Amino acid sequence: MSQDRHYLHGVDYFQLLIDYHGRRLGGPGHIVRLAIEVDGDINAPFLKKKIEASPTISQLTRLRLQGGRWSSFPYFNFFWSNRFTCF
């Protein structure tokens, strides 16, 4: 088993069900958006640089759901070659 392969657990299957029903009804499926609220002014280039340098954000943007067809269990896989850009 690849070290980048992580099989789903209980709550993951619930999220997958939400995605399935959303797509079945013609929507984009289950997507995640992140909003950051700040008090006062913020330096946009500085924030962009910090977000793009974050290992957690980088890992989350490379996460893809694989498998799950009739012959295998669904799992998350990390695609390390993808490049993440912010805004």
C-alpha positions as CSV (number, residue, x, y, z in Angstrom):
1,M,0.0,0.0,0.0
2,S,1.3,3.4,-0.9
3,Q,2.2,5.7,2.0
4,D,0.2,8.4,0.2
5,R,-3.0,6.3,0.2
6,H,-5.4,6.8,3.1
7,Y,-8.6,4.8,3.2
8,L,-11.9,6.3,4.2
9,H,-13.4,6.0,7.7
10,G,-17.0,6.6,9.0
11,V,-17.4,10.3,8.6
12,D,-15.6,10.2,5.2
13,Y,-18.4,8.0,3.9
14,F,-21.0,10.5,5.1
15,Q,-19.2,13.3,3.2
16,L,-19.0,11.0,0.2
17,L,-22.8,10.5,0.4
18,I,-23.4,14.2,0.5
19,D,-21.1,14.6,-2.6
20,Y,-23.0,11.8,-4.4
21,H,-26.4,13.3,-3.8
22,G,-25.2,16.8,-4.8
23,R,-23.8,15.5,-8.1
24,R,-26.9,13.4,-8.8
25,L,-29.0,16.5,-8.5
26,G,-26.8,18.3,-11.1
27,G,-24.6,20.3,-8.6
28,P,-20.9,20.4,-8.2
29,G,-20.9,17.9,-5.4
30,H,-19.5,18.5,-1.9
31,I,-16.9,21.3,-2.1
32,V,-15.1,23.1,0.7
33,R,-14.5,26.9,0.8
34,L,-12.4,28.7,3.3
35,A,-13.1,32.2,4.4
36,I,-10.8,34.2,6.6
37,E,-12.0,37.3,8.5
38,V,-9.5,39.8,9.8
39,D,-9.9,42.9,11.9
40,G,-8.3,45.9,10.3
41,D,-6.1,46.1,7.2
42,I,-4.2,43.2,5.8
43,N,-1.3,43.0,3.4
44,A,-2.7,40.8,0.5
45,P,0.7,39.8,-0.9
46,F,2.0,38.8,2.6
47,L,-1.2,36.7,3.3
48,K,-0.9,35.0,-0.1
49,K,2.8,34.2,0.6
50,K,1.9,32.7,4.0
51,I,-1.0,30.6,2.7
52,E,1.1,29.2,-0.2
53,A,3.9,28.4,2.2
54,S,1.6,26.5,4.6
55,P,2.3,22.8,4.6
56,T,-1.2,22.0,5.8
57,I,-2.9,24.0,3.0
58,S,-0.5,22.6,0.5
59,Q,-1.4,19.0,1.5
60,L,-5.1,19.7,1.5
61,T,-5.0,21.1,-2.0
62,R,-3.3,18.0,-3.3
63,L,-5.8,15.6,-1.8
64,R,-7.9,13.6,-4.3
65,L,-10.5,10.9,-3.9
66,Q,-9.6,7.7,-5.8
67,G,-11.0,4.3,-6.4
68,G,-14.4,3.4,-5.0
69,R,-15.6,1.7,-8.1
70,W,-17.1,-1.7,-7.8
71,S,-13.8,-3.5,-7.3
72,S,-12.0,-1.4,-4.6
73,F,-12.6,0.7,-1.6
74,P,-12.4,4.5,-2.0
75,Y,-9.3,6.2,-0.6
76,F,-7.6,9.6,-0.5
77,N,-4.4,10.0,-2.5
78,F,-2.0,12.9,-2.4
79,F,-0.7,14.3,-5.8
80,W,2.5,15.9,-4.9
81,S,3.2,17.2,-8.4
82,N,0.2,19.6,-8.4
83,R,1.1,23.2,-7.8
84,F,-1.1,25.3,-5.6
85,T,-1.7,29.0,-6.2
86,C,-3.7,31.3,-4.0
87,F,-6.1,33.9,-5.4
